[in-house]
């Protein structure tokens, strides 16, 4: 593919042959002024040419394919967990699409060897399905885990719509719809294999909902499992623990809660006050936790030991989580509470003690503020933990920087990439998950309002050559004026990146 890597010194690892696929090729046409010109005093009249030259924008396009069915910004993007070539997007045109991102076959010979050396005009990728039914922007979309049997779309109209796919991921049909809130902000599929096809959402009224999807239940294919109401401001982000037993959420009111969705914490003996909805709860009433301006991002460590929450003015708080199934001799003093069941709610088991009378779960650090970090100057919009053996936390900020913290050394700042995306906001950072190619877990991918996707080598310290930049891909307009990259997916070991553009 055509890519434009940035050369760095001191890196001996082989670079992967990644390709970026953007859902839309950006283009901008600036019209000339159509207003009539006033007559000049020199009598030149209509013969005088007052037309100003049209500004022409030169775009670099490193993509190998594109999808351009959307008529407005693409706010959300998701990748099928089993068939990574299947992509779903949702946009400001109130419509979603499913398509196969596999690039078209390339010519055997390079362009210079062909009779006509001009590069051929590319055709956009074809849609597999069109997702209608929303009356406002689709700003969240997700496939269910573990098989991607269902796709959920969520909109600013408050609607949650479920679609059922076949085993290939290429045929989809509408299944059911639910609407309990005015606006939905995010979706998060549950990774708990004991509760497949379960999804959580956060709403503008602060409520948190968990649904299960089952097409075999003809009376209620989309069923409420739990609902929680402790946030007093819009719920801005949520994340499951890796085992899918606990759900953590944050809000604009600067509150943080951990929910025992399926009763596992209660069954492990983590039960504080009767009727408590959360096993961990921190609010702005605690001056140590308080973040003026609210919280907007969250991530849970790979071992589920703690969560990182990011908010205004670059503030990050690290909070300990209950360790369900941990050795009681290592972590004791368990406390917490089970979730509050709603219609169609999940199980709520009674407290279970170990033979020695101690809790079978560990919560010695549950709810404790383990660290307060502030390496960036503006809101932290995105967080990502690396996979073992690395022990890194990456944060992306509106100030255009990326910070790397070492979680094994008191969250010391390993690297601060101050102009990661020039002076435009960093929208998303995500470590490449271990895939077919071993040794890729140290790669970090980022995107921003500058319209560029970049990949960083996170090994080494602050003196890393080029601050660790290994590759970058362009194709979106950028410039912070409706041409940024609003999201990406990079399943399959990061060998391909598919981006969602604001243009």
C-alpha positions, 0 to 999 in steps of 0.5 A: 500500500502507499503509506508515508512512514516517518523514519526514526533512529534507534528502532530495529524492529520490523515494521508491520505492513499496515494499511489505513482504510478511510470511510470517506475521501475528503474533498473541499470545494470553495466557491467564488464570491457570487456577489456583484462587484461595484463599478470602479471609478476608472470606468473599467466596468464589466471588462475589469476582472475582479474575480479572486483566485479559487483556493485549491486544497492539495490532499495526501491520500494514503488509503487503499479503499474508501466508503462514502455513503454517509452524507454527514459526519461519521460519529461512530465506528465498530468492527465485527469481533469474528470477521474483522473485515466487516465494519459498521458506522453511524453518522450525523445523517441519522443512518448507519451502514455495514460494509466489507472493508477489504480493499479491491484487487490492485493491478499486477504491474505498477502504474508506470508500466501500464499503457496509460500511466494515469492512476485509475479512478477508484470506486467506493466500497459497496454497502452490505446493509443500510441501518435506518430508523433513527430520527437523529444522529447515530453517535454510538454503534457496537457489535455484541460479544463474543460472536458479533451475532447482533449489532446495536445502534444508539442515537441522540433520539434516545433509540436503541435499535438491534439488528441480527446478522448471519454467521458470515456477518454479511446479511442483517435484518432489524430485530427490535427497538427500545427507548427509555431515555432522551439521548444515548451517549455511548455503548459498551458490549459486555465481554462476560461469556456467561452473559453473551450478547449483553450491552451497556449504555450511558444516557444524557440524563445520567442513567446507565442501562444494561440490555440483553439481546436474544432473537429466540425470545419473541416476546422480548428480544431486547430485554432490560437487565439492569438500570442505575440512576446515581449520576446527576449529570450526563453519563459520558463514558463506561467500560467493563472489567476484562471479565465482564463482571463489573461495569464502571461509568463516569459523568459530567458531574465528576462522579465515578461508579462501579456497578455489580450488574450480574450480582457477582460482587454480592455473591462474593460477599461485597455487600455494604449498606442494604439497597446500595446500587454500586460497589464503588462510588466516588463523587465531587463531594470528596475533595481528593477526587473532585475534578472541576468540569467533569469526567469524560473518559475511562479505561480499566487495567488488563488485570481489572485491579484499577480504573483510570478516569480522565476529565477536565484540565488534564486531570486523571484519577486512578481508583482501585477496583474489587478483585472478584475471586482474588485470594482473601489472604492477599486482599481483605477488608472487602466491602461494597454492594450489589447492583439494584435489579430492574425489570428483567434484572439479572441474578442477585445472589446472597453473600458467600463467605470462604471456609475461613470466614473471610471474603472470597473476593478481594477489595483491599484497594476497592474505591481507594484513590491510588493516584492523581495525575495531571500531565496535560493542560486540557480535557482528557478525552481518551485513555488506553492501557497496554497489554502485558508485559507492558505496563503503560497507560496512554492518555489523549488530550484536547491540547493535542498531546499524548502522555504515557504513564508507567503503571508499575512505577507509581504512574510516573510520566514515561513520555509526554508527546506534546504535539502528537496531533499538532495543536488539534485535539486527540480524539482516540488512543488505543494500544494494538492488541496482540494478534497474528504478529507477536510483539506488537503490543508496544504500538500505540495508534492515535487519531485527531482533529488534524485528520491524521492517524499516527502510530507510536513505538512506546518503548523507551523513555522521553528521549525516544527518537521522533518521540516514537513516531513510526508511521502516519497516514493521511487522507482526511481533510483535517484542520480542525474545521470538520475534517478530523478523524472521529474514531478508528478500529484496528482489529486483527493485530493492527494490520489495517486501520479503518477510520471515521471522518468528520467530513 
